[in-house]
Amino acid sequence: MRDYEENEVLTGEEVTPTGHLVFNIDVMLAKRKMSVTELAKKVGITLANMSILKSGKAKAVKVSTIEKLCEILACQPGDLFEYVKDNE
């Protein structure tokens, strides 16, 4: 989560991200001793699309897909991915 300076004001201007999301689905799969194939079937998406999610190459993810992942893996959204600054 980004920390804001005490006197920093957020404006209505569009923000350009200076980082990216890192998907931790592999970590959760290992903790739950579940295969990626099994997870894809339970979520109801193709193995190819699950691989795109795992690799972090997805451009968008449905909220319903995140909900299913959380239900199946018994986790919170923050367990699935994190935001990392590009310079870190």
Secondary structure as the mmCIF struct_conf table of DSSP 4:
data_model
#
loop_
_struct_conf.conf_type_id
_struct_conf.id
_struct_conf.beg_label_comp_id
_struct_conf.beg_label_asym_id
_struct_conf.beg_label_seq_id
_struct_conf.end_label_comp_id
_struct_conf.end_label_asym_id
_struct_conf.end_label_seq_id
TURN_TY1_P TURN_TY1_P1 GLU A 6 ASN A 7
BEND BEND1 GLY A 12 GLU A 13
HELX_LH_PP_P HELX_LH_PP_P1 GLU A 14 PRO A 17
BEND BEND2 THR A 18 THR A 18
STRN STRN1 GLY A 19 PHE A 23
HELX_RH_AL_P HELX_RH_AL_P1 ILE A 25 ARG A 32
TURN_TY1_P TURN_TY1_P2 LYS A 33 LYS A 33
HELX_RH_AL_P HELX_RH_AL_P2 VAL A 36 VAL A 43
TURN_TY1_P TURN_TY1_P3 GLY A 44 GLY A 44
HELX_RH_AL_P HELX_RH_AL_P3 LEU A 47 SER A 55
TURN_TY1_P TURN_TY1_P4 GLY A 56 GLY A 56
BEND BEND3 LYS A 59 LYS A 59
HELX_RH_AL_P HELX_RH_AL_P4 VAL A 63 LEU A 73
TURN_TY1_P TURN_TY1_P5 ALA A 74 ALA A 74
HELX_RH_AL_P HELX_RH_AL_P5 PRO A 77 LEU A 80
STRN STRN2 PHE A 81 LYS A 85
TURN_TY1_P TURN_TY1_P6 ASP A 86 ASN A 87
#
